[in-house]
Amino acid sequence: MRDVSQRLQAKLAALDDAQLAQPPSMNLPGTKTVADQLALFAFHDSYHVGQMGYIRKALGYPALAG
């Protein structure tokens, strides 16, 4: 996971405005650019992290943060 995370961060940091403004490679609802897709992916992952928080709370575990 660390290797993948580091490679992903490096790739995202290397993207310029022209690349982010290109049409997306996948046809996802509400996305018109690569930047839109990245935002959708980030929102989607955040949603799942929130769901894990609810599950942790239901099982009696402490919060993920805070």
PDB file of N, CA, C, O and CB in Angstrom:
ATOM      1  N   MET A   1       0.825  -1.195   0.000  1.00  0.00           N
ATOM      2  CA  MET A   1       0.000   0.000   0.000  1.00  0.00           C
ATOM      3  C   MET A   1       0.866   1.255   0.000  1.00  0.00           C
ATOM      4  O   MET A   1       0.550   2.230  -0.681  1.00  0.00           O
ATOM      5  CB  MET A   1      -0.937   0.001   1.206  1.00  0.00           C
ATOM      6  N   ARG A   2       1.957   1.231   0.761  1.00  0.00           N
ATOM      7  CA  ARG A   2       2.834   2.413   0.791  1.00  0.00           C
ATOM      8  C   ARG A   2       3.412   2.692  -0.582  1.00  0.00           C
ATOM      9  O   ARG A   2       3.488   3.844  -1.008  1.00  0.00           O
ATOM     10  CB  ARG A   2       3.970   2.222   1.805  1.00  0.00           C
ATOM     11  N   ASP A   3       3.819   1.640  -1.273  1.00  0.00           N
ATOM     12  CA  ASP A   3       4.398   1.809  -2.611  1.00  0.00           C
ATOM     13  C   ASP A   3       3.374   2.416  -3.566  1.00  0.00           C
ATOM     14  O   ASP A   3       3.676   3.358  -4.300  1.00  0.00           O
ATOM     15  CB  ASP A   3       4.901   0.456  -3.160  1.00  0.00           C
ATOM     16  N   VAL A   4       2.186   1.877  -3.547  1.00  0.00           N
ATOM     17  CA  VAL A   4       1.130   2.379  -4.437  1.00  0.00           C
ATOM     18  C   VAL A   4       0.794   3.823  -4.086  1.00  0.00           C
ATOM     19  O   VAL A   4       0.644   4.659  -4.976  1.00  0.00           O
ATOM     20  CB  VAL A   4      -0.141   1.493  -4.342  1.00  0.00           C
ATOM     21  N   SER A   5       0.678   4.117  -2.806  1.00  0.00           N
ATOM     22  CA  SER A   5       0.343   5.467  -2.365  1.00  0.00           C
ATOM     23  C   SER A   5       1.401   6.480  -2.810  1.00  0.00           C
ATOM     24  O   SER A   5       1.063   7.564  -3.286  1.00  0.00           O
ATOM     25  CB  SER A   5       0.191   5.500  -0.845  1.00  0.00           C
ATOM     26  N   GLN A   6       2.658   6.133  -2.657  1.00  0.00           N
ATOM     27  CA  GLN A   6       3.741   7.034  -3.070  1.00  0.00           C
ATOM     28  C   GLN A   6       3.731   7.252  -4.577  1.00  0.00           C
ATOM     29  O   GLN A   6       3.921   8.375  -5.043  1.00  0.00           O
ATOM     30  CB  GLN A   6       5.101   6.476  -2.632  1.00  0.00           C
ATOM     31  N   ARG A   7       3.511   6.191  -5.336  1.00  0.00           N
ATOM     32  CA  ARG A   7       3.468   6.330  -6.799  1.00  0.00           C
ATOM     33  C   ARG A   7       2.275   7.165  -7.235  1.00  0.00           C
ATOM     34  O   ARG A   7       2.391   7.984  -8.146  1.00  0.00           O
ATOM     35  CB  ARG A   7       3.412   4.952  -7.470  1.00  0.00           C
ATOM     36  N   LEU A   8       1.131   6.965  -6.592  1.00  0.00           N
ATOM     37  CA  LEU A   8      -0.059   7.744  -6.928  1.00  0.00           C
ATOM     38  C   LEU A   8       0.153   9.220  -6.634  1.00  0.00           C
ATOM     39  O   LEU A   8      -0.180  10.071  -7.458  1.00  0.00           O
ATOM     40  CB  LEU A   8      -1.272   7.225  -6.159  1.00  0.00           C
ATOM     41  N   GLN A   9       0.704   9.532  -5.465  1.00  0.00           N
ATOM     42  CA  GLN A   9       0.951  10.926  -5.109  1.00  0.00           C
ATOM     43  C   GLN A   9       1.916  11.585  -6.089  1.00  0.00           C
ATOM     44  O   GLN A   9       1.725  12.742  -6.465  1.00  0.00           O
ATOM     45  CB  GLN A   9       1.502  11.021  -3.688  1.00  0.00           C
ATOM     46  N   ALA A  10       2.942  10.862  -6.502  1.00  0.00           N
ATOM     47  CA  ALA A  10       3.904  11.407  -7.470  1.00  0.00           C
ATOM     48  C   ALA A  10       3.232  11.672  -8.813  1.00  0.00           C
ATOM     49  O   ALA A  10       3.474  12.707  -9.433  1.00  0.00           O
ATOM     50  CB  ALA A  10       5.090  10.442  -7.655  1.00  0.00           C
ATOM     51  N   LYS A  11       2.396  10.750  -9.263  1.00  0.00           N
ATOM     52  CA  LYS A  11       1.704  10.916 -10.546  1.00  0.00           C
ATOM     53  C   LYS A  11       0.739  12.102 -10.493  1.00  0.00           C
ATOM     54  O   LYS A  11       0.682  12.898 -11.430  1.00  0.00           O
ATOM     55  CB  LYS A  11       0.941   9.627 -10.918  1.00  0.00           C
ATOM     56  N   LEU A  12      -0.019  12.220  -9.400  1.00  0.00           N
ATOM     57  CA  LEU A  12      -0.956  13.339  -9.277  1.00  0.00           C
ATOM     58  C   LEU A  12      -0.222  14.674  -9.238  1.00  0.00           C
ATOM     59  O   LEU A  12      -0.681  15.652  -9.828  1.00  0.00           O
ATOM     60  CB  LEU A  12      -1.815  13.178  -8.020  1.00  0.00           C
ATOM     61  N   ALA A  13       0.914  14.721  -8.548  1.00  0.00           N
ATOM     62  CA  ALA A  13       1.694  15.957  -8.450  1.00  0.00           C
ATOM     63  C   ALA A  13       2.265  16.364  -9.807  1.00  0.00           C
ATOM     64  O   ALA A  13       2.512  17.545 -10.050  1.00  0.00           O
ATOM     65  CB  ALA A  13       2.827  15.790  -7.434  1.00  0.00           C
ATOM     66  N   ALA A  14       2.475  15.392 -10.683  1.00  0.00           N
ATOM     67  CA  ALA A  14       3.071  15.674 -11.990  1.00  0.00           C
ATOM     68  C   ALA A  14       2.048  16.141 -13.029  1.00  0.00           C
ATOM     69  O   ALA A  14       2.434  16.616 -14.096  1.00  0.00           O
ATOM     70  CB  ALA A  14       3.778  14.440 -12.501  1.00  0.00           C
ATOM     71  N   LEU A  15       0.756  16.016 -12.736  1.00  0.00           N
ATOM     72  CA  LEU A  15      -0.267  16.433 -13.702  1.00  0.00           C
ATOM     73  C   LEU A  15      -0.297  17.952 -13.818  1.00  0.00           C
ATOM     74  O   LEU A  15      -0.242  18.662 -12.814  1.00  0.00           O
ATOM     75  CB  LEU A  15      -1.658  15.902 -13.289  1.00  0.00           C
ATOM     76  N   ASP A  16      -0.384  18.440 -15.045  1.00  0.00           N
ATOM     77  CA  ASP A  16      -0.498  19.886 -15.240  1.00  0.00           C
ATOM     78  C   ASP A  16      -1.941  20.247 -15.599  1.00  0.00           C
ATOM     79  O   ASP A  16      -2.784  19.365 -15.763  1.00  0.00           O
ATOM     80  CB  ASP A  16       0.480  20.372 -16.350  1.00  0.00           C
ATOM     81  N   ASP A  17      -2.215  21.529 -15.718  1.00  0.00           N
ATOM     82  CA  ASP A  17      -3.579  22.001 -15.984  1.00  0.00           C
ATOM     83  C   ASP A  17      -4.141  21.446 -17.283  1.00  0.00           C
ATOM     84  O   ASP A  17      -5.324  21.113 -17.359  1.00  0.00           O
ATOM     85  CB  ASP A  17      -3.606  23.514 -16.028  1.00  0.00           C
ATOM     86  N   ALA A  18      -3.298  21.346 -18.303  1.00  0.00           N
ATOM     87  CA  ALA A  18      -3.774  20.833 -19.597  1.00  0.00           C
ATOM     88  C   ALA A  18      -4.204  19.371 -19.478  1.00  0.00           C
ATOM     89  O   ALA A  18      -5.213  18.969 -20.058  1.00  0.00           O
ATOM     90  CB  ALA A  18      -2.672  20.975 -20.674  1.00  0.00           C
ATOM     91  N   GLN A  19      -3.445  18.582 -18.731  1.00  0.00           N
ATOM     92  CA  GLN A  19      -3.815  17.174 -18.547  1.00  0.00           C
ATOM     93  C   GLN A  19      -5.100  17.043 -17.740  1.00  0.00           C
ATOM     94  O   GLN A  19      -5.946  16.203 -18.047  1.00  0.00           O
ATOM     95  CB  GLN A  19      -2.683  16.409 -17.851  1.00  0.00           C
ATOM     96  N   LEU A  20      -5.248  17.868 -16.716  1.00  0.00           N
ATOM     97  CA  LEU A  20      -6.445  17.814 -15.891  1.00  0.00           C
ATOM     98  C   LEU A  20      -7.696  18.259 -16.640  1.00  0.00           C
ATOM     99  O   LEU A  20      -8.807  17.860 -16.292  1.00  0.00           O
ATOM    100  CB  LEU A  20      -6.259  18.668 -14.668  1.00  0.00           C
ATOM    101  N   ALA A  21      -7.518  19.082 -17.665  1.00  0.00           N
ATOM    102  CA  ALA A  21      -8.648  19.589 -18.445  1.00  0.00           C
ATOM    103  C   ALA A  21      -9.053  18.656 -19.582  1.00  0.00           C
ATOM    104  O   ALA A  21     -10.052  18.904 -20.257  1.00  0.00           O
ATOM    105  CB  ALA A  21      -8.311  20.947 -19.008  1.00  0.00           C
ATOM    106  N   GLN A  22      -8.291  17.586 -19.803  1.00  0.00           N
ATOM    107  CA  GLN A  22      -8.616  16.648 -20.881  1.00  0.00           C
ATOM    108  C   GLN A  22      -9.895  15.878 -20.560  1.00  0.00           C
ATOM    109  O   GLN A  22     -10.277  15.750 -19.397  1.00  0.00           O
ATOM    110  CB  GLN A  22      -7.450  15.668 -21.112  1.00  0.00           C
ATOM    111  N   PRO A  23     -10.558  15.363 -21.612  1.00  0.00           N
ATOM    112  CA  PRO A  23     -11.743  14.526 -21.368  1.00  0.00           C
ATOM    113  C   PRO A  23     -11.334  13.271 -20.592  1.00  0.00           C
ATOM    114  O   PRO A  23     -10.222  12.771 -20.764  1.00  0.00           O
ATOM    115  CB  PRO A  23     -12.437  14.135 -22.715  1.00  0.00           C
ATOM    116  N   PRO A  24     -12.220  12.768 -19.747  1.00  0.00           N
ATOM    117  CA  PRO A  24     -11.888  11.589 -18.943  1.00  0.00           C
ATOM    118  C   PRO A  24     -11.789  10.328 -19.790  1.00  0.00           C
ATOM    119  O   PRO A  24     -12.380  10.240 -20.866  1.00  0.00           O
ATOM    120  CB  PRO A  24     -12.925  11.391 -17.853  1.00  0.00           C
ATOM    121  N   SER A  25     -11.042   9.363 -19.295  1.00  0.00           N
ATOM    122  CA  SER A  25     -10.878   8.093 -20.020  1.00  0.00           C
ATOM    123  C   SER A  25     -12.070   7.164 -19.808  1.00  0.00           C
ATOM    124  O   SER A  25     -12.300   6.254 -20.605  1.00  0.00           O
ATOM    125  CB  SER A  25      -9.590   7.391 -19.576  1.00  0.00           C
ATOM    126  N   MET A  26     -12.825   7.390 -18.740  1.00  0.00           N
ATOM    127  CA  MET A  26     -14.000   6.573 -18.449  1.00  0.00           C
ATOM    128  C   MET A  26     -15.225   7.466 -18.460  1.00  0.00           C
ATOM    129  O   MET A  26     -15.145   8.639 -18.094  1.00  0.00           O
ATOM    130  CB  MET A  26     -13.860   5.841 -17.084  1.00  0.00           C
ATOM    131  N   ASN A  27     -16.350   6.923 -18.876  1.00  0.00           N
ATOM    132  CA  ASN A  27     -17.595   7.685 -18.920  1.00  0.00           C
ATOM    133  C   ASN A  27     -18.319   7.523 -17.586  1.00  0.00           C
ATOM    134  O   ASN A  27     -19.091   6.582 -17.400  1.00  0.00           O
ATOM    135  CB  ASN A  27     -18.499   7.219 -20.105  1.00  0.00           C
ATOM    136  N   LEU A  28     -18.064   8.448 -16.658  1.00  0.00           N
ATOM    137  CA  LEU A  28     -18.706   8.420 -15.351  1.00  0.00           C
ATOM    138  C   LEU A  28     -19.667   9.590 -15.245  1.00  0.00           C
ATOM    139  O   LEU A  28     -19.370  10.670 -15.755  1.00  0.00           O
ATOM    140  CB  LEU A  28     -17.659   8.463 -14.211  1.00  0.00           C
ATOM    141  N   PRO A  29     -20.810   9.406 -14.599  1.00  0.00           N
ATOM    142  CA  PRO A  29     -21.803  10.482 -14.502  1.00  0.00           C
ATOM    143  C   PRO A  29     -21.221  11.762 -13.898  1.00  0.00           C
ATOM    144  O   PRO A  29     -20.541  11.728 -12.872  1.00  0.00           O
ATOM    145  CB  PRO A  29     -22.987  10.019 -13.668  1.00  0.00           C
ATOM    146  N   GLY A  30     -21.499  12.876 -14.548  1.00  0.00           N
ATOM    147  CA  GLY A  30     -21.102  14.177 -14.027  1.00  0.00           C
ATOM    148  C   GLY A  30     -19.646  14.541 -14.230  1.00  0.00           C
ATOM    149  O   GLY A  30     -19.194  15.560 -13.708  1.00  0.00           O
ATOM    150  N   THR A  31     -18.899  13.741 -14.973  1.00  0.00           N
ATOM    151  CA  THR A  31     -17.485  14.055 -15.180  1.00  0.00           C
ATOM    152  C   THR A  31     -17.265  14.471 -16.629  1.00  0.00           C
ATOM    153  O   THR A  31     -17.668  13.779 -17.564  1.00  0.00           O
ATOM    154  CB  THR A  31     -16.586  12.841 -14.817  1.00  0.00           C
ATOM    155  N   LYS A  32     -16.615  15.622 -16.788  1.00  0.00           N
ATOM    156  CA  LYS A  32     -16.305  16.123 -18.129  1.00  0.00           C
ATOM    157  C   LYS A  32     -14.812  16.235 -18.351  1.00  0.00           C
ATOM    158  O   LYS A  32     -14.357  16.373 -19.486  1.00  0.00           O
ATOM    159  CB  LYS A  32     -16.959  17.473 -18.355  1.00  0.00           C
ATOM    160  N   THR A  33     -14.043  16.177 -17.268  1.00  0.00           N
ATOM    161  CA  THR A  33     -12.583  16.306 -17.363  1.00  0.00           C
ATOM    162  C   THR A  33     -11.911  15.284 -16.442  1.00  0.00           C
ATOM    163  O   THR A  33     -12.561  14.661 -15.602  1.00  0.00           O
ATOM    164  CB  THR A  33     -12.130  17.751 -16.996  1.00  0.00           C
ATOM    165  N   VAL A  34     -10.614  15.131 -16.616  1.00  0.00           N
ATOM    166  CA  VAL A  34      -9.833  14.270 -15.731  1.00  0.00           C
ATOM    167  C   VAL A  34      -9.932  14.792 -14.297  1.00  0.00           C
ATOM    168  O   VAL A  34     -10.037  14.005 -13.357  1.00  0.00           O
ATOM    169  CB  VAL A  34      -8.346  14.203 -16.192  1.00  0.00           C
ATOM    170  N   ALA A  35      -9.901  16.115 -14.127  1.00  0.00           N
ATOM    171  CA  ALA A  35     -10.025  16.701 -12.789  1.00  0.00           C
ATOM    172  C   ALA A  35     -11.359  16.317 -12.144  1.00  0.00           C
ATOM    173  O   ALA A  35     -11.409  16.027 -10.948  1.00  0.00           O
ATOM    174  CB  ALA A  35      -9.895  18.235 -12.860  1.00  0.00           C
ATOM    175  N   ASP A  36     -12.429  16.314 -12.926  1.00  0.00           N
ATOM    176  CA  ASP A  36     -13.740  15.893 -12.415  1.00  0.00           C
ATOM    177  C   ASP A  36     -13.686  14.447 -11.929  1.00  0.00           C
ATOM    178  O   ASP A  36     -14.228  14.114 -10.875  1.00  0.00           O
ATOM    179  CB  ASP A  36     -14.826  16.048 -13.505  1.00  0.00           C
ATOM    180  N   GLN A  37     -13.025  13.591 -12.710  1.00  0.00           N
ATOM    181  CA  GLN A  37     -12.920  12.183 -12.322  1.00  0.00           C
ATOM    182  C   GLN A  37     -12.143  12.030 -11.020  1.00  0.00           C
ATOM    183  O   GLN A  37     -12.539  11.261 -10.144  1.00  0.00           O
ATOM    184  CB  GLN A  37     -12.248  11.370 -13.433  1.00  0.00           C
ATOM    185  N   LEU A  38     -11.045  12.756 -10.894  1.00  0.00           N
ATOM    186  CA  LEU A  38     -10.252  12.676  -9.670  1.00  0.00           C
ATOM    187  C   LEU A  38     -11.073  13.120  -8.462  1.00  0.00           C
ATOM    188  O   LEU A  38     -10.994  12.516  -7.392  1.00  0.00           O
ATOM    189  CB  LEU A  38      -8.985  13.536  -9.794  1.00  0.00           C
ATOM    190  N   ALA A  39     -11.860  14.174  -8.641  1.00  0.00           N
ATOM    191  CA  ALA A  39     -12.716  14.646  -7.551  1.00  0.00           C
ATOM    192  C   ALA A  39     -13.759  13.593  -7.192  1.00  0.00           C
ATOM    193  O   ALA A  39     -14.034  13.371  -6.013  1.00  0.00           O
ATOM    194  CB  ALA A  39     -13.406  15.968  -7.938  1.00  0.00           C
ATOM    195  N   LEU A  40     -14.339  12.945  -8.196  1.00  0.00           N
ATOM    196  CA  LEU A  40     -15.324  11.899  -7.946  1.00  0.00           C
ATOM    197  C   LEU A  40     -14.693  10.724  -7.196  1.00  0.00           C
ATOM    198  O   LEU A  40     -15.289  10.192  -6.260  1.00  0.00           O
ATOM    199  CB  LEU A  40     -15.939  11.418  -9.270  1.00  0.00           C
ATOM    200  N   PHE A  41     -13.492  10.321  -7.605  1.00  0.00           N
ATOM    201  CA  PHE A  41     -12.807   9.216  -6.928  1.00  0.00           C
ATOM    202  C   PHE A  41     -12.517   9.573  -5.464  1.00  0.00           C
ATOM    203  O   PHE A  41     -12.685   8.739  -4.574  1.00  0.00           O
ATOM    204  CB  PHE A  41     -11.490   8.866  -7.664  1.00  0.00           C
ATOM    205  N   ALA A  42     -12.085  10.805  -5.222  1.00  0.00           N
ATOM    206  CA  ALA A  42     -11.790  11.235  -3.852  1.00  0.00           C
ATOM    207  C   ALA A  42     -13.067  11.243  -3.003  1.00  0.00           C
ATOM    208  O   ALA A  42     -13.052  10.800  -1.855  1.00  0.00           O
ATOM    209  CB  ALA A  42     -11.140  12.641  -3.853  1.00  0.00           C
ATOM    210  N   PHE A  43     -14.164  11.745  -3.567  1.00  0.00           N
ATOM    211  CA  PHE A  43     -15.436  11.753  -2.847  1.00  0.00           C
ATOM    212  C   PHE A  43     -15.884  10.326  -2.546  1.00  0.00           C
ATOM    213  O   PHE A  43     -16.343  10.034  -1.441  1.00  0.00           O
ATOM    214  CB  PHE A  43     -16.517  12.494  -3.661  1.00  0.00           C
ATOM    215  N   HIS A  44     -15.753   9.451  -3.519  1.00  0.00           N
ATOM    216  CA  HIS A  44     -16.172   8.060  -3.357  1.00  0.00           C
ATOM    217  C   HIS A  44     -15.384   7.381  -2.232  1.00  0.00           C
ATOM    218  O   HIS A  44     -15.966   6.698  -1.389  1.00  0.00           O
ATOM    219  CB  HIS A  44     -15.987   7.288  -4.678  1.00  0.00           C
ATOM    220  N   ASP A  45     -14.071   7.569  -2.220  1.00  0.00           N
ATOM    221  CA  ASP A  45     -13.250   6.995  -1.152  1.00  0.00           C
ATOM    222  C   ASP A  45     -13.632   7.578   0.206  1.00  0.00           C
ATOM    223  O   ASP A  45     -13.694   6.850   1.198  1.00  0.00           O
ATOM    224  CB  ASP A  45     -11.761   7.241  -1.430  1.00  0.00           C
ATOM    225  N   SER A  46     -13.886   8.875   0.257  1.00  0.00           N
ATOM    226  CA  SER A  46     -14.281   9.522   1.512  1.00  0.00           C
ATOM    227  C   SER A  46     -15.589   8.943   2.039  1.00  0.00           C
ATOM    228  O   SER A  46     -15.760   8.760   3.244  1.00  0.00           O
ATOM    229  CB  SER A  46     -14.421  11.038   1.314  1.00  0.00           C
ATOM    230  N   TYR A  47     -16.494   8.663   1.135  1.00  0.00           N
ATOM    231  CA  TYR A  47     -17.768   8.057   1.518  1.00  0.00           C
ATOM    232  C   TYR A  47     -17.518   6.730   2.235  1.00  0.00           C
ATOM    233  O   TYR A  47     -18.112   6.461   3.279  1.00  0.00           O
ATOM    234  CB  TYR A  47     -18.670   7.842   0.275  1.00  0.00           C
ATOM    235  N   HIS A  48     -16.637   5.904   1.670  1.00  0.00           N
ATOM    236  CA  HIS A  48     -16.366   4.603   2.273  1.00  0.00           C
ATOM    237  C   HIS A  48     -15.653   4.730   3.618  1.00  0.00           C
ATOM    238  O   HIS A  48     -15.908   3.938   4.525  1.00  0.00           O
ATOM    239  CB  HIS A  48     -15.534   3.756   1.327  1.00  0.00           C
ATOM    240  N   VAL A  49     -14.779   5.698   3.757  1.00  0.00           N
ATOM    241  CA  VAL A  49     -14.127   5.926   5.053  1.00  0.00           C
ATOM    242  C   VAL A  49     -15.186   6.303   6.093  1.00  0.00           C
ATOM    243  O   VAL A  49     -15.115   5.849   7.235  1.00  0.00           O
ATOM    244  CB  VAL A  49     -13.037   7.046   4.944  1.00  0.00           C
ATOM    245  N   GLY A  50     -16.148   7.113   5.716  1.00  0.00           N
ATOM    246  CA  GLY A  50     -17.236   7.459   6.621  1.00  0.00           C
ATOM    247  C   GLY A  50     -18.052   6.241   7.024  1.00  0.00           C
ATOM    248  O   GLY A  50     -18.450   6.105   8.181  1.00  0.00           O
ATOM    249  N   GLN A  51     -18.296   5.368   6.077  1.00  0.00           N
ATOM    250  CA  GLN A  51     -19.034   4.143   6.389  1.00  0.00           C
ATOM    251  C   GLN A  51     -18.265   3.268   7.378  1.00  0.00           C
ATOM    252  O   GLN A  51     -18.858   2.651   8.263  1.00  0.00           O
ATOM    253  CB  GLN A  51     -19.323   3.355   5.105  1.00  0.00           C
ATOM    254  N   MET A  52     -16.935   3.220   7.220  1.00  0.00           N
ATOM    255  CA  MET A  52     -16.120   2.458   8.176  1.00  0.00           C
ATOM    256  C   MET A  52     -16.230   3.057   9.569  1.00  0.00           C
ATOM    257  O   MET A  52     -16.222   2.328  10.560  1.00  0.00           O
ATOM    258  CB  MET A  52     -14.645   2.425   7.729  1.00  0.00           C
ATOM    259  N   GLY A  53     -16.332   4.371   9.651  1.00  0.00           N
ATOM    260  CA  GLY A  53     -16.505   5.030  10.938  1.00  0.00           C
ATOM    261  C   GLY A  53     -17.798   4.604  11.619  1.00  0.00           C
ATOM    262  O   GLY A  53     -17.815   4.339  12.821  1.00  0.00           O
ATOM    263  N   TYR A  54     -18.885   4.538  10.845  1.00  0.00           N
ATOM    264  CA  TYR A  54     -20.158   4.086  11.402  1.00  0.00           C
ATOM    265  C   TYR A  54     -20.061   2.645  11.898  1.00  0.00           C
ATOM    266  O   TYR A  54     -20.579   2.310  12.963  1.00  0.00           O
ATOM    267  CB  TYR A  54     -21.271   4.210  10.356  1.00  0.00           C
ATOM    268  N   ILE A  55     -19.403   1.809  11.126  1.00  0.00           N
ATOM    269  CA  ILE A  55     -19.254   0.407  11.520  1.00  0.00           C
ATOM    270  C   ILE A  55     -18.422   0.298  12.794  1.00  0.00           C
ATOM    271  O   ILE A  55     -18.767  -0.460  13.701  1.00  0.00           O
ATOM    272  CB  ILE A  55     -18.601  -0.412  10.384  1.00  0.00           C
ATOM    273  N   ARG A  56     -17.328   1.057  12.864  1.00  0.00           N
ATOM    274  CA  ARG A  56     -16.487   1.044  14.074  1.00  0.00           C
ATOM    275  C   ARG A  56     -17.311   1.464  15.293  1.00  0.00           C
ATOM    276  O   ARG A  56     -17.233   0.837  16.350  1.00  0.00           O
ATOM    277  CB  ARG A  56     -15.260   1.988  13.902  1.00  0.00           C
ATOM    278  N   LYS A  57     -18.090   2.516  15.139  1.00  0.00           N
ATOM    279  CA  LYS A  57     -18.904   2.999  16.257  1.00  0.00           C
ATOM    280  C   LYS A  57     -19.924   1.941  16.678  1.00  0.00           C
ATOM    281  O   LYS A  57     -20.126   1.710  17.871  1.00  0.00           O
ATOM    282  CB  LYS A  57     -19.623   4.310  15.874  1.00  0.00           C
ATOM    283  N   ALA A  58     -20.560   1.305  15.709  1.00  0.00           N
ATOM    284  CA  ALA A  58     -21.556   0.272  16.011  1.00  0.00           C
ATOM    285  C   ALA A  58     -20.927  -0.915  16.742  1.00  0.00           C
ATOM    286  O   ALA A  58     -21.589  -1.578  17.540  1.00  0.00           O
ATOM    287  CB  ALA A  58     -22.230  -0.209  14.721  1.00  0.00           C
ATOM    288  N   LEU A  59     -19.659  -1.176  16.468  1.00  0.00           N
ATOM    289  CA  LEU A  59     -18.965  -2.281  17.118  1.00  0.00           C
ATOM    290  C   LEU A  59     -18.309  -1.888  18.436  1.00  0.00           C
ATOM    291  O   LEU A  59     -17.693  -2.720  19.104  1.00  0.00           O
ATOM    292  CB  LEU A  59     -17.927  -2.837  16.193  1.00  0.00           C
ATOM    293  N   GLY A  60     -18.444  -0.607  18.809  1.00  0.00           N
ATOM    294  CA  GLY A  60     -17.897  -0.149  20.079  1.00  0.00           C
ATOM    295  C   GLY A  60     -16.451   0.302  20.040  1.00  0.00           C
ATOM    296  O   GLY A  60     -15.836   0.496  21.088  1.00  0.00           O
ATOM    297  N   TYR A  61     -15.898   0.472  18.848  1.00  0.00           N
ATOM    298  CA  TYR A  61     -14.521   0.937  18.724  1.00  0.00           C
ATOM    299  C   TYR A  61     -14.479   2.465  18.763  1.00  0.00           C
ATOM    300  O   TYR A  61     -15.485   3.120  18.491  1.00  0.00           O
ATOM    301  CB  TYR A  61     -13.883   0.409  17.419  1.00  0.00           C
ATOM    302  N   PRO A  62     -13.311   3.040  19.101  1.00  0.00           N
ATOM    303  CA  PRO A  62     -13.214   4.505  19.110  1.00  0.00           C
ATOM    304  C   PRO A  62     -13.233   5.075  17.697  1.00  0.00           C
ATOM    305  O   PRO A  62     -13.098   4.351  16.711  1.00  0.00           O
ATOM    306  CB  PRO A  62     -11.940   4.950  19.831  1.00  0.00           C
ATOM    307  N   ALA A  63     -13.403   6.387  17.630  1.00  0.00           N
ATOM    308  CA  ALA A  63     -13.443   7.086  16.340  1.00  0.00           C
ATOM    309  C   ALA A  63     -12.125   6.922  15.591  1.00  0.00           C
ATOM    310  O   ALA A  63     -11.083   6.664  16.193  1.00  0.00           O
ATOM    311  CB  ALA A  63     -13.748   8.580  16.546  1.00  0.00           C
ATOM    312  N   LEU A  64     -12.185   7.074  14.278  1.00  0.00           N
ATOM    313  CA  LEU A  64     -10.977   6.990  13.445  1.00  0.00           C
ATOM    314  C   LEU A  64     -10.054   8.178  13.687  1.00  0.00           C
ATOM    315  O   LEU A  64      -8.834   8.049  13.593  1.00  0.00           O
ATOM    316  CB  LEU A  64     -11.355   6.918  11.959  1.00  0.00           C
ATOM    317  N   ALA A  65     -10.633   9.335  14.000  1.00  0.00           N
ATOM    318  CA  ALA A  65      -9.847  10.556  14.240  1.00  0.00           C
ATOM    319  C   ALA A  65     -10.585  11.416  15.259  1.00  0.00           C
ATOM    320  O   ALA A  65     -11.784  11.254  15.490  1.00  0.00           O
ATOM    321  CB  ALA A  65      -9.607  11.356  12.906  1.00  0.00           C
ATOM    322  N   GLY A  66      -9.831  12.337  15.864  1.00  0.00           N
ATOM    323  CA  GLY A  66     -10.447  13.307  16.734  1.00  0.00           C
ATOM    324  C   GLY A  66     -10.591  12.948  18.124  1.00  0.00           C
ATOM    325  O   GLY A  66     -11.111  13.736  18.914  1.00  0.00           O
TER     326      GLY A  66
END
